[in-house]
């Protein structure tokens, strides 16, 4: 399984979210390939799940992608709750 963490520029906030997603997966006892990128690149990068802030990640929804929208990218509990529906 591949999870793509997305932010506007693919730098700071997506890297922090990537670390938090990895921590959440570890706490859940799950494994996945997790990477981060910017919004424009994410549109061409295949992944099983795209995760990010509501104002960004919703732009990736093409009707076929699994999109996970976060309200608080620092909240490990929220990440786990929202990911477990898809893993």
Phi and psi in degrees as GROMACS dihedral restraints (atoms count N, CA, C in turn):
[ dihedral_restraints ]
;  ai    aj    ak    al  type     phi  dphi    fc
    3     4     5     6     1  -118.4    20    10
    4     5     6     7     1   128.6    20    10
    6     7     8     9     1  -114.7    20    10
    7     8     9    10     1   126.1    20    10
    9    10    11    12     1  -108.8    20    10
   10    11    12    13     1   120.0    20    10
   12    13    14    15     1   -92.6    20    10
   13    14    15    16     1   129.0    20    10
   15    16    17    18     1  -123.6    20    10
   16    17    18    19     1   137.1    20    10
   18    19    20    21     1  -140.6    20    10
   19    20    21    22     1   177.7    20    10
   21    22    23    24     1   -59.3    20    10
   22    23    24    25     1   -44.8    20    10
   24    25    26    27     1  -110.6    20    10
   25    26    27    28     1    -9.1    20    10
   27    28    29    30     1    74.8    20    10
   28    29    30    31     1    23.2    20    10
   30    31    32    33     1  -115.1    20    10
   31    32    33    34     1  -106.3    20    10
   33    34    35    36     1   -59.6    20    10
   34    35    36    37     1   -60.0    20    10
   36    37    38    39     1   -67.7    20    10
   37    38    39    40     1   -35.6    20    10
   39    40    41    42     1   -70.9    20    10
   40    41    42    43     1   -31.0    20    10
   42    43    44    45     1   -67.8    20    10
   43    44    45    46     1   -42.3    20    10
   45    46    47    48     1   -63.2    20    10
   46    47    48    49     1   -43.8    20    10
   48    49    50    51     1   -62.3    20    10
   49    50    51    52     1   -39.0    20    10
   51    52    53    54     1   -58.5    20    10
   52    53    54    55     1   -46.8    20    10
   54    55    56    57     1   -61.1    20    10
   55    56    57    58     1   -41.0    20    10
   57    58    59    60     1   -69.3    20    10
   58    59    60    61     1   -36.4    20    10
   60    61    62    63     1   -64.5    20    10
   61    62    63    64     1   -43.3    20    10
   63    64    65    66     1   -61.8    20    10
   64    65    66    67     1   -41.4    20    10
   66    67    68    69     1   -64.2    20    10
   67    68    69    70     1   -43.4    20    10
   69    70    71    72     1   -61.1    20    10
   70    71    72    73     1   -44.3    20    10
   72    73    74    75     1   -61.1    20    10
   73    74    75    76     1   -42.9    20    10
   75    76    77    78     1   -60.3    20    10
   76    77    78    79     1   -45.6    20    10
   78    79    80    81     1   -64.1    20    10
   79    80    81    82     1   -28.6    20    10
   81    82    83    84     1   -84.5    20    10
   82    83    84    85     1   -10.2    20    10
   84    85    86    87     1    75.3    20    10
   85    86    87    88     1    24.7    20    10
   87    88    89    90     1  -112.9    20    10
   88    89    90    91     1   158.2    20    10
   90    91    92    93     1  -127.2    20    10
   91    92    93    94     1   147.3    20    10
   93    94    95    96     1  -163.2    20    10
   94    95    96    97     1   156.4    20    10
   96    97    98    99     1   -81.1    20    10
   97    98    99   100     1   124.3    20    10
   99   100   101   102     1  -122.5    20    10
  100   101   102   103     1   131.1    20    10
  102   103   104   105     1  -141.2    20    10
  103   104   105   106     1   167.0    20    10
  105   106   107   108     1  -128.8    20    10
  106   107   108   109     1   152.9    20    10
  108   109   110   111     1  -159.2    20    10
  109   110   111   112     1   175.2    20    10
  111   112   113   114     1   -87.3    20    10
  112   113   114   115     1   166.7    20    10
  114   115   116   117     1   -59.8    20    10
  115   116   117   118     1   -46.3    20    10
  117   118   119   120     1   -61.7    20    10
  118   119   120   121     1   -43.7    20    10
  120   121   122   123     1   -68.6    20    10
  121   122   123   124     1   -35.6    20    10
  123   124   125   126     1   -60.6    20    10
  124   125   126   127     1   -27.2    20    10
  126   127   128   129     1   -65.6    20    10
  127   128   129   130     1   -20.1    20    10
  129   130   131   132     1  -113.4    20    10
  130   131   132   133     1    -3.4    20    10
  132   133   134   135     1   -95.6    20    10
  133   134   135   136     1   120.7    20    10
  135   136   137   138     1   -73.1    20    10
  136   137   138   139     1   136.9    20    10
  138   139   140   141     1  -154.0    20    10
  139   140   141   142     1   159.5    20    10
  141   142   143   144     1   -79.9    20    10
  142   143   144   145     1   -35.7    20    10
  144   145   146   147     1  -137.4    20    10
  145   146   147   148     1   135.8    20    10
  147   148   149   150     1  -111.2    20    10
  148   149   150   151     1   131.6    20    10
  150   151   152   153     1  -132.8    20    10
  151   152   153   154     1   140.0    20    10
  153   154   155   156     1   177.5    20    10
  154   155   156   157     1  -175.2    20    10
  156   157   158   159     1   -70.0    20    10
  157   158   159   160     1   151.0    20    10
  159   160   161   162     1   -56.5    20    10
  160   161   162   163     1   -39.7    20    10
  162   163   164   165     1   -70.7    20    10
  163   164   165   166     1   -15.9    20    10
  165   166   167   168     1  -107.9    20    10
  166   167   168   169     1   -56.7    20    10
  168   169   170   171     1   -66.7    20    10
  169   170   171   172     1   -25.3    20    10
  171   172   173   174     1   -61.7    20    10
  172   173   174   175     1   -24.7    20    10
  174   175   176   177     1   -70.2    20    10
  175   176   177   178     1   -12.5    20    10
  177   178   179   180     1   -88.9    20    10
  178   179   180   181     1   -11.1    20    10
  180   181   182   183     1   -69.2    20    10
  181   182   183   184     1   110.2    20    10
  183   184   185   186     1  -111.7    20    10
  184   185   186   187     1    11.3    20    10
  186   187   188   189     1    91.4    20    10
  187   188   189   190     1   -14.3    20    10
  189   190   191   192     1  -115.6    20    10
  190   191   192   193     1   -17.8    20    10
  192   193   194   195     1   -87.4    20    10
  193   194   195   196     1   147.9    20    10
  195   196   197   198     1   -88.6    20    10
  196   197   198   199     1   116.5    20    10
  198   199   200   201     1  -113.7    20    10
  199   200   201   202     1   130.0    20    10
  201   202   203   204     1  -116.4    20    10
  202   203   204   205     1   119.6    20    10
  204   205   206   207     1  -101.4    20    10
  205   206   207   208     1   127.4    20    10
  207   208   209   210     1  -104.6    20    10
  208   209   210   211     1   138.4    20    10
  210   211   212   213     1   -86.3    20    10
  211   212   213   214     1   -35.9    20    10
  213   214   215   216     1  -136.4    20    10
  214   215   216   217     1   104.3    20    10
  216   217   218   219     1   -67.7    20    10
  217   218   219   220     1   -11.6    20    10
  219   220   221   222     1   -92.5    20    10
  220   221   222   223     1    -8.9    20    10
  222   223   224   225     1   -88.9    20    10
  223   224   225   226     1   101.7    20    10
  225   226   227   228     1   -62.3    20    10
  226   227   228   229     1   -37.9    20    10
  228   229   230   231     1   -61.8    20    10
  229   230   231   232     1   -43.2    20    10
  231   232   233   234     1   -63.7    20    10
  232   233   234   235     1   -42.2    20    10
  234   235   236   237     1   -60.4    20    10
  235   236   237   238     1   -47.2    20    10
  237   238   239   240     1   -62.0    20    10
  238   239   240   241     1   -46.3    20    10
  240   241   242   243     1   -59.1    20    10
  241   242   243   244     1   -43.9    20    10
  243   244   245   246     1   -77.4    20    10
  244   245   246   247     1   -31.7    20    10
  246   247   248   249     1   -75.5    20    10
  247   248   249   250     1   -35.5    20    10
  249   250   251   252     1   -63.6    20    10
  250   251   252   253     1   -18.1    20    10
  252   253   254   255     1   -71.1    20    10
  253   254   255   256     1   -18.9    20    10
  255   256   257   258     1  -116.9    20    10
  256   257   258   259     1    -7.3    20    10
